[in-house]
Amino acid sequence: MTVIAHLSDVHLDGDARAADRTRAVMRYLEELPYDLDAVLVSGDIADHGSPAEYAEARKALVSRHPLVVCPGNHDERVAFRRDFLGEAEPTAAPVDQVLRGEGFVLAVCDSSVPGEHQGFLEDSTVAWLDGVLDGTPREVPVLVAFHHPPVSLHIPYVDGIRQFGEERLADLAERHPHLTAFLCGHAHTAAATTFAGRPLLVAPGVVSTTRLPWEARSGENEYVHLDEPPVVAFHVIGDDGRLTTHYRVVVTRR
């Protein structure tokens, strides 16, 4: 079977709180007695997109498992490329990446929009993803990941800055039946729904948990749980091709 760990929204900002929670999740994955097929971190790596935050991320997001990290709306593409990925001549082009594993493909798209909080896949990214799917045999499942969910999740604040232009992604999914599922972050809550007839699986936030509308209260942190522990998702593709997702709470320790 294929096992992919999925975390999101670490928001490293130089403060010990975000760093401790990120290290706890990465330590938990390192101490597993099983070699994972991939670890996906689906965006908002830095909180402000600064070089210092990406230097912190380079130290924190290290794994013995194959690791793929994509930007989110709090990230800055050039700084992400230069200070996290280590590119000598970084550009502002979308950070699109593919991991081809044994029996699966993980295509990670950059849904960030420079200077904005909502998401959108640039035409070049959609064309790139089409090429990845075309170049993958139909019997091999392809998981497509990005930061922003392309549907509403019934969380007004998040829904206002979701991924737009999603009809192009839906058209692509219709043409490629081996596109197995969509993976994303951004919402800071574990959620599962569908998009284009496929599962859409949302990773919880590491730095915080979004308070759902029916949990809302008045006060400074009305939209955010800061005391909930970080959570990681495990996406499992069985030998029968069926996708199952498990969520695990991670206990932090100093």
C-alpha positions as CSV (number, residue, x, y, z in Angstrom):
1,M,0.0,0.0,0.0
2,T,1.0,3.7,-0.4
3,V,1.0,5.9,2.7
4,I,1.3,9.7,2.3
5,A,1.5,12.0,5.4
6,H,-0.1,15.4,4.9
7,L,0.3,18.4,7.0
8,S,-0.4,22.1,6.3
9,D,-0.2,25.7,7.5
10,V,2.8,25.7,9.8
11,H,3.1,29.5,9.6
12,L,6.7,29.7,11.0
13,D,7.2,33.2,12.2
14,G,10.3,33.2,14.5
15,D,8.1,32.5,17.5
16,A,8.6,29.3,19.6
17,R,5.0,28.3,19.5
18,A,4.8,27.6,15.7
19,A,8.3,26.1,15.7
20,D,7.5,23.7,18.6
21,R,4.3,22.5,16.9
22,T,6.0,22.0,13.6
23,R,8.9,20.1,15.2
24,A,6.5,17.9,17.1
25,V,4.7,16.8,13.9
26,M,8.0,16.2,12.0
27,R,9.4,14.3,15.0
28,Y,6.3,12.1,15.1
29,L,6.7,11.3,11.5
30,E,10.5,10.6,11.9
31,E,9.8,8.2,14.8
32,L,7.3,6.1,12.9
33,P,8.4,2.5,12.5
34,Y,7.3,2.6,8.8
35,D,8.9,4.2,5.8
36,L,6.3,6.6,4.3
37,D,6.0,7.0,0.6
38,A,5.8,10.8,0.9
39,V,5.3,13.7,3.2
40,L,3.3,16.6,1.8
41,V,3.2,20.1,3.4
42,S,0.5,22.0,1.5
43,G,1.4,25.6,2.0
44,D,1.7,28.6,4.4
45,I,5.2,27.6,5.3
46,A,6.2,31.1,6.4
47,D,3.8,33.5,8.1
48,H,5.2,36.7,6.4
49,G,7.3,35.3,3.5
50,S,10.6,36.5,5.0
51,P,14.0,35.1,4.5
52,A,14.4,34.4,8.2
53,E,11.2,32.4,8.2
54,Y,12.3,30.3,5.3
55,A,15.7,29.7,7.0
56,E,13.7,28.4,10.0
57,A,11.6,26.2,7.7
58,R,14.7,24.7,6.1
59,K,15.7,23.5,9.5
60,A,12.3,22.4,10.7
61,L,10.9,20.7,7.6
62,V,13.5,17.9,7.3
63,S,12.5,14.3,6.9
64,R,13.9,10.8,6.1
65,H,10.8,10.3,4.0
66,P,10.4,11.9,0.5
67,L,9.2,15.5,1.2
68,V,7.3,17.9,-1.0
69,V,6.4,21.4,0.1
70,C,4.3,23.9,-1.7
71,P,3.6,27.6,-1.1
72,G,0.4,29.1,0.2
73,N,-1.1,32.6,0.4
74,H,1.2,33.6,3.3
75,D,4.3,32.6,1.2
76,E,6.2,34.7,-1.3
77,R,7.3,32.8,-4.4
78,V,10.8,34.3,-5.0
79,A,11.7,34.1,-1.3
80,F,10.3,30.5,-1.2
81,R,12.4,29.5,-4.1
82,R,15.6,31.2,-2.9
83,D,15.5,30.8,0.8
84,F,13.6,27.5,1.2
85,L,14.3,25.5,-2.0
86,G,17.8,27.0,-2.4
87,E,17.4,28.1,-6.0
88,A,20.3,30.3,-7.1
89,E,18.3,32.3,-9.6
90,P,14.7,32.3,-8.3
91,T,11.8,33.5,-10.4
92,A,8.2,34.4,-9.6
93,A,6.8,31.5,-11.6
94,P,4.4,29.1,-9.9
95,V,6.2,26.5,-7.8
96,D,4.8,23.3,-9.4
97,Q,6.4,20.0,-8.4
98,V,5.9,16.3,-9.1
99,L,6.9,13.2,-7.0
100,R,6.7,9.9,-8.9
101,G,6.7,7.1,-6.3
102,E,6.3,3.4,-6.6
103,G,2.7,2.9,-7.8
104,F,1.5,6.5,-7.4
105,V,2.2,10.1,-8.6
106,L,1.8,13.2,-6.4
107,A,1.4,16.4,-8.5
108,V,1.7,19.5,-6.4
109,C,0.4,22.7,-7.9
110,D,1.0,26.3,-6.8
111,S,-2.4,27.9,-6.2
112,S,-1.0,31.1,-4.6
113,V,-1.6,34.5,-6.2
114,P,1.1,37.0,-5.5
115,G,-0.1,39.8,-3.2
116,E,-3.5,38.2,-2.7
117,H,-5.0,35.7,-0.2
118,Q,-7.4,33.8,-2.6
119,G,-6.2,31.0,-4.8
120,F,-6.0,30.5,-8.6
121,L,-4.2,28.0,-10.8
122,E,-2.3,29.9,-13.5
123,D,-2.9,28.6,-17.0
124,S,0.7,27.4,-17.1
125,T,0.0,25.3,-14.0
126,V,-3.1,23.8,-15.5
127,A,-1.2,22.9,-18.7
128,W,1.7,21.5,-16.6
129,L,-0.8,19.3,-14.6
130,D,-2.4,18.1,-17.9
131,G,1.1,17.1,-19.1
132,V,1.8,15.2,-15.8
133,L,-1.5,13.3,-16.2
134,D,-1.0,12.6,-19.9
135,G,2.5,11.2,-19.1
136,T,1.2,8.9,-16.3
137,P,-0.2,5.4,-17.2
138,R,-3.9,5.1,-16.6
139,E,-3.4,2.4,-14.1
140,V,-1.3,4.6,-11.8
141,P,-3.3,6.8,-9.4
142,V,-2.4,10.5,-9.4
143,L,-3.1,12.7,-6.3
144,V,-3.3,16.4,-7.1
145,A,-2.3,18.8,-4.2
146,F,-2.4,22.6,-3.8
147,H,-3.0,25.0,-0.9
148,H,-6.5,26.5,-1.5
149,P,-9.6,24.3,-1.7
150,P,-11.5,24.8,-4.9
151,V,-14.9,24.6,-3.2
152,S,-16.7,26.3,-0.3
153,L,-16.3,24.5,3.1
154,H,-19.2,26.4,4.9
155,I,-16.6,28.6,6.7
156,P,-17.3,32.1,5.5
157,Y,-13.9,33.6,6.2
158,V,-12.1,30.7,4.4
159,D,-14.7,30.5,1.6
160,G,-14.0,34.1,0.6
161,I,-10.4,33.3,-0.1
162,R,-10.7,29.8,-1.6
163,Q,-9.4,28.7,-5.0
164,F,-11.3,30.3,-7.9
165,G,-11.3,29.4,-11.6
166,E,-11.9,25.8,-10.5
167,E,-13.9,25.0,-13.7
168,R,-10.7,24.4,-15.6
169,L,-9.5,21.9,-13.0
170,A,-12.9,20.1,-13.1
171,D,-12.6,19.9,-16.9
172,L,-9.1,18.4,-16.6
173,A,-10.4,15.8,-14.0
174,E,-13.1,14.8,-16.4
175,R,-10.5,14.0,-19.1
176,H,-8.2,12.0,-16.8
177,P,-10.0,9.2,-14.9
178,H,-6.8,8.2,-13.0
179,L,-6.8,11.5,-11.1
180,T,-7.7,9.9,-7.9
181,A,-8.1,12.7,-5.3
182,F,-7.4,16.3,-4.5
183,L,-5.4,17.3,-1.4
184,C,-5.2,20.8,0.1
185,G,-4.8,22.9,3.2
186,H,-5.6,26.6,3.9
187,A,-8.7,26.0,6.0
188,H,-6.9,25.0,9.3
189,T,-9.4,22.2,9.8
190,A,-9.7,18.5,8.9
191,A,-12.4,18.2,6.3
192,A,-13.5,15.9,3.6
193,T,-15.8,16.6,0.7
194,T,-15.8,16.1,-3.1
195,F,-14.8,18.1,-6.2
196,A,-15.2,17.1,-9.8
197,G,-16.4,13.7,-8.6
198,R,-13.3,13.0,-6.6
199,P,-12.5,13.1,-2.9
200,L,-11.2,16.5,-1.7
201,L,-9.3,16.0,1.5
202,V,-8.3,19.0,3.6
203,A,-5.4,18.7,6.0
204,P,-5.7,20.3,9.5
205,G,-3.6,23.3,10.4
206,V,-0.4,22.7,12.4
207,V,-0.3,26.2,13.9
208,S,-4.0,26.5,14.8
209,T,-7.5,25.2,14.2
210,T,-10.3,27.2,12.6
211,R,-13.4,27.6,14.8
212,L,-16.4,26.5,12.8
213,P,-19.3,28.9,12.5
214,W,-21.4,26.9,15.0
215,E,-18.5,27.1,17.4
216,A,-17.9,30.8,17.1
217,R,-17.7,33.0,20.1
218,S,-17.0,36.7,20.7
219,G,-13.5,37.7,21.6
220,E,-10.0,38.2,20.2
221,N,-9.7,34.7,18.9
222,E,-13.2,34.2,17.7
223,Y,-12.2,32.4,14.5
224,V,-9.3,30.4,15.8
225,H,-8.6,27.6,18.4
226,L,-5.1,28.2,19.6
227,D,-5.2,25.4,22.3
228,E,-6.1,22.5,20.0
229,P,-3.1,20.2,19.3
230,P,-1.7,19.9,15.8
231,V,-3.0,17.1,13.6
232,V,-1.6,15.2,10.6
233,A,-3.5,13.3,7.9
234,F,-2.4,9.9,6.4
235,H,-3.7,9.2,2.9
236,V,-3.6,5.5,2.1
237,I,-4.0,3.9,-1.3
238,G,-4.6,0.2,-0.9
239,D,-3.7,-2.6,-3.3
240,D,-7.3,-2.4,-4.5
241,G,-6.8,1.3,-5.4
242,R,-9.2,2.5,-2.8
243,L,-8.2,5.7,-0.9
244,T,-8.6,5.9,2.8
245,T,-7.6,8.9,5.1
246,H,-6.8,8.7,8.8
247,Y,-6.2,11.7,11.1
248,R,-3.8,11.7,14.0
249,V,-3.4,14.2,16.9
250,V,0.2,15.0,17.7
251,V,1.2,15.8,21.3
252,T,3.7,18.6,21.5
253,R,6.6,18.5,24.0
254,R,9.4,20.9,24.7
